[in-house]
Amino acid sequence: MQKQILLIFFVCISVMGMAGGKLKIPSDYNIESRFHYGFIWPHHESMRYLQRGHIPAFDLRINRTMHIENWAKLYRQPDLGIGFYHNNMQWPDVLGKINAVYGFIKIPIYRKPRFFINYSFAFGTAFMSEYFDVKDNYFNIAIGSFTNVYLNFGMEAQAAISNNLHFLLGIDLSHVSNGAIRKPNLGLNLPAINIGIKYSVNPQAINFRKKYVPDENIRKFDVLLIGSAGWKEIMPKGNTYFTSSFWVDAGYMITKKKRMGIGLDIFYDASIVRRMERKEVDESVRRNKVRQGVHISYDLIFDKIYFTIQTGYYLFVNWNDDINIYNRFGLRYHHNKFIYSLSLKTHLGRADFIEWSIGYALFQKNYKK
């Protein structure tokens, strides 16, 4: 791990050196490197044996300060970029190592000329070197697949050492799971503290004092129709079932960067039949693979990208299922009236299935800002 940290540090210094020489990097780009020190948070009692001491990790990020775009000025000129994350899980034969690539946005909460407080979201793909295998790795009950979703939320303080160099100190939480595509899928939650450096190519070129200049129009009301497909696995391992959903959402923009909505959901889940065989329910009820629900939604808007959170309640449930409340967390990309979405449906934090979606804005009403 020490060799890896030295390698990443050497890469950062080399890139910084090239930035001041012949290498032409746009003036609003930044390079960041962090060292993380954390542990496994056993959110299930059965996971405690997976803890093998504290866990070192590092990441490298390349990003751009979004200071010209109108939407970025609503968020105090955030950083938007890509990153690479590496984690040594301290149990090589069972948990192995995590390598992840991701996109992220870092948004200032408090900004002064030489001191910042930021929060960040990251979303990407994590690759596990070791995962559950019924013969060779049955101790790994957290992760059941090589490819997984990587999520990270962090808070940090950023202090200027010089005009170009900043010191970073923060806390973060990383989450790795596959959304129940493969079982087991308890997931890994990894809280950590982190320390790092940020190199800005030309911070003087960025004017943080510019005021927000509105576009001509913005959507005020809209009605969205979205359909999805996916699959899930339930225990015993090897039983994979098709899932899909269809939902309609009517929304209203309460500010230029926030949207609230209400909607209806229809879910198809072929695994319900198998699950209901284990419960004392009537056979005619057990054959019903469709559930209906209502939801409320909240969207945070970054230009054409929407980060959405929904909470819903199943209607007409006539069997003793685990819970009637469901949630949806995801990202949507709006291109004209077409919508492309990736989201995770859960039951109060327990993954149900991933939704790969496409949709259409059936109705839009604009107004002048």
Backbone hydrogen bonds, N-H to C=O, Kabsch-Sander energy under -0.5 kcal/mol:
donor,donor_aa,acceptor,acceptor_aa,energy
5,I,1,M,-2.3
6,L,2,Q,-2.4
7,L,3,K,-2.2
8,I,4,Q,-2.4
9,F,5,I,-2.2
10,F,6,L,-2.4
11,V,7,L,-2.4
12,C,8,I,-2.1
13,I,9,F,-2.4
14,S,10,F,-2.4
15,V,11,V,-2.6
16,M,12,C,-2.4
17,G,13,I,-2.3
18,M,14,S,-2.4
19,A,15,V,-2.3
20,G,16,M,-1.3
21,G,18,M,-1.0
23,L,18,M,-1.2
25,I,23,L,-0.8
29,Y,26,P,-1.6
30,N,63,N,-3.1
31,I,199,Y,-2.3
32,E,61,R,-2.8
33,S,197,I,-2.1
34,R,59,D,-2.2
35,F,195,I,-2.9
36,H,57,A,-3.4
37,Y,193,I,-2.4
38,G,55,I,-2.7
39,F,191,P,-1.7
41,W,189,N,-2.8
43,H,41,W,-1.8
47,M,44,H,-2.1
48,R,45,E,-1.3
50,L,47,M,-2.1
51,Q,48,R,-1.5
52,R,53,G,-0.6
55,I,38,G,-3.2
57,A,36,H,-2.0
58,F,86,H,-2.2
59,D,34,R,-1.7
60,L,84,F,-2.2
61,R,32,E,-2.7
62,I,82,I,-2.4
63,N,30,N,-2.1
64,R,80,L,-2.5
65,T,28,D,-2.9
66,M,64,R,-0.7
66,M,78,P,-3.0
67,H,65,T,-1.4
73,K,69,E,-1.1
73,K,70,N,-0.5
74,L,70,N,-0.7
74,L,71,W,-0.8
75,Y,71,W,-0.5
75,Y,72,A,-1.1
76,R,73,K,-1.0
77,Q,72,A,-2.0
79,D,106,K,-2.5
80,L,64,R,-2.5
81,G,104,F,-2.1
82,I,62,I,-2.2
83,G,102,Y,-2.4
84,F,60,L,-2.3
85,Y,100,A,-2.8
86,H,58,F,-2.7
87,N,98,I,-2.5
88,N,56,P,-1.8
89,M,87,N,-0.7
89,M,96,G,-1.7
94,V,91,W,-1.4
95,L,91,W,-2.3
96,G,91,W,-1.7
98,I,87,N,-2.5
99,N,127,F,-1.9
100,A,85,Y,-2.7
101,V,125,T,-2.1
102,Y,83,G,-1.9
103,G,123,F,-2.4
104,F,81,G,-2.4
105,I,121,F,-2.1
106,K,79,D,-2.8
107,I,119,Y,-3.2
109,I,117,I,-3.8
110,Y,117,I,-1.7
112,K,115,F,-2.5
115,F,112,K,-0.6
116,F,158,Q,-2.8
117,I,110,Y,-2.3
118,N,156,E,-2.4
119,Y,107,I,-2.3
120,S,154,G,-2.3
121,F,105,I,-2.1
122,A,152,N,-2.3
123,F,103,G,-2.6
124,G,150,Y,-2.5
125,T,101,V,-2.4
126,A,148,N,-2.5
127,F,99,N,-3.2
128,M,126,A,-0.5
128,M,146,F,-2.5
129,S,97,K,-2.3
130,E,95,L,-0.6
132,F,143,I,-2.5
133,D,137,N,-1.2
137,N,133,D,-1.7
140,N,137,N,-0.8
141,I,139,F,-1.6
148,N,126,A,-2.5
149,V,177,S,-3.7
150,Y,124,G,-2.5
151,L,175,H,-2.4
152,N,122,A,-1.8
153,F,173,L,-2.1
154,G,120,S,-1.9
155,M,171,I,-2.6
156,E,118,N,-2.4
157,A,169,L,-3.0
158,Q,116,F,-2.7
159,A,167,F,-2.4
160,A,114,R,-2.3
161,I,165,L,-2.9
162,S,165,L,-2.0
166,H,198,K,-2.5
167,F,159,A,-3.3
168,L,196,G,-2.8
169,L,157,A,-2.0
170,G,194,N,-2.3
171,I,155,M,-2.2
172,D,192,A,-2.4
173,L,153,F,-2.5
174,S,190,L,-1.8
175,H,151,L,-2.9
176,V,188,L,-2.1
177,S,149,V,-1.5
181,I,178,N,-1.1
186,L,141,I,-0.9
187,G,142,A,-2.9
188,L,176,V,-2.4
190,L,174,S,-3.1
192,A,172,D,-2.3
193,I,37,Y,-1.9
194,N,170,G,-2.7
195,I,35,F,-2.0
196,G,168,L,-2.2
197,I,33,S,-2.0
198,K,166,H,-2.2
199,Y,31,I,-3.2
200,S,164,N,-3.0
200,S,198,K,-0.5
201,V,29,Y,-2.3
202,N,27,S,-1.1
205,A,202,N,-1.8
206,I,203,P,-1.5
207,N,205,A,-0.6
208,F,206,I,-0.8
210,K,207,N,-0.8
218,I,367,Y,-1.3
220,K,365,K,-3.1
221,F,365,K,-1.6
222,D,251,G,-1.7
223,V,363,F,-2.1
224,L,249,D,-3.0
225,L,360,Y,-2.5
226,I,247,W,-2.6
227,G,358,I,-2.4
228,S,245,S,-2.6
229,A,356,W,-1.7
230,G,243,T,-2.3
232,K,241,Y,-2.2
233,E,180,A,-2.8
234,I,239,N,-2.2
239,N,234,I,-0.8
239,N,236,P,-1.1
240,T,238,G,-0.9
241,Y,232,K,-3.0
243,T,230,G,-2.4
244,S,268,Y,-2.3
245,S,228,S,-1.2
246,F,266,I,-2.3
247,W,226,I,-2.8
248,V,264,L,-2.0
249,D,224,L,-2.1
250,A,262,I,-2.9
251,G,222,D,-2.9
251,G,249,D,-0.5
252,Y,260,M,-2.9
253,M,220,K,-2.2
254,I,252,Y,-0.8
254,I,258,K,-0.9
255,T,258,K,-1.5
258,K,255,T,-0.6
259,R,299,D,-2.1
260,M,252,Y,-2.5
261,G,297,S,-2.0
262,I,250,A,-2.0
263,G,295,H,-2.3
264,L,248,V,-1.7
265,D,293,G,-3.0
266,I,246,F,-2.2
267,F,291,R,-3.2
268,Y,244,S,-3.0
269,D,289,K,-2.5
270,A,242,F,-2.2
272,I,269,D,-1.6
273,V,270,A,-0.6
275,R,271,S,-2.4
276,M,272,I,-2.9
277,E,273,V,-1.0
278,R,274,R,-0.5
278,R,275,R,-1.1
279,K,276,M,-1.3
281,V,279,K,-1.7
286,R,282,D,-2.1
287,R,283,E,-1.4
288,N,285,V,-1.5
289,K,287,R,-0.8
291,R,267,F,-2.4
292,Q,315,L,-0.7
293,G,265,D,-2.2
294,V,313,Y,-1.9
295,H,263,G,-2.3
296,I,311,T,-2.2
297,S,261,G,-2.8
298,Y,309,I,-2.3
299,D,259,R,-2.9
300,L,307,F,-2.6
301,I,257,K,-2.4
301,I,299,D,-0.5
302,F,305,I,-3.4
304,K,302,F,-0.5
305,I,302,F,-2.2
306,Y,332,R,-2.9
307,F,300,L,-2.7
308,T,306,Y,-0.6
308,T,330,G,-2.6
309,I,298,Y,-2.3
310,Q,328,R,-2.4
311,T,296,I,-2.0
312,G,326,Y,-3.3
313,Y,294,V,-2.4
314,Y,324,N,-2.6
315,L,292,Q,-3.0
318,N,316,F,-0.6
321,D,319,W,-2.0
326,Y,312,G,-1.9
327,N,346,T,-2.7
328,R,310,Q,-1.9
329,F,344,L,-2.1
330,G,308,T,-2.0
331,L,342,L,-2.4
332,R,306,Y,-2.6
333,Y,340,Y,-3.1
334,H,304,K,-2.7
334,H,332,R,-0.5
335,H,333,Y,-0.6
335,H,338,F,-2.9
336,N,334,H,-0.5
338,F,335,H,-2.4
339,I,359,G,-2.0
340,Y,333,Y,-2.3
341,S,357,S,-1.9
342,L,331,L,-2.2
343,S,355,E,-2.0
344,L,329,F,-3.1
345,K,353,F,-2.7
346,T,327,N,-2.5
347,H,350,R,-2.6
348,L,346,T,-0.5
350,R,347,H,-1.3
351,A,349,G,-0.6
352,D,345,K,-3.0
353,F,345,K,-1.2
355,E,343,S,-3.1
356,W,229,A,-1.9
356,W,354,I,-0.6
357,S,341,S,-2.7
357,S,355,E,-0.7
358,I,227,G,-2.1
359,G,339,I,-2.8
360,Y,225,L,-2.5
361,A,337,K,-2.9
362,L,223,V,-1.6
362,L,360,Y,-1.1
363,F,223,V,-1.3
365,K,221,F,-2.4
367,Y,218,I,-1.9
369,K,216,E,-0.9
